[in-house]
Amino acid sequence: MADKRSFLLRISPELYDAVAAWAEEELRSMNGQIEFLLRRVLLEAGRLPRHPPPSDGGAGARGSGA
C-alpha cells in the first residue's frame, strides 16, 4: 500500500451529502471519491504531473536491455 497522509477535513453537510451520494454511485469510499476528485481537478489545472515517476527505483522499461 502506498504511503498516505491523513488530515481533518471540515465541509458543509450539503457538500458532504453530495460527495457521499456520488461516491456510493461510483462504488467508492468517501475518501476514495475525494481523492479521485482532487486528482482530476489538479490534473486539469496542470498542478499534478500526468505520469508520476516510476516508484521502482527508476529501472522501469529503460533497464531492460541495450
Long-range contacts (C-beta under 8 A, 24 or more apart in sequence): 9-34
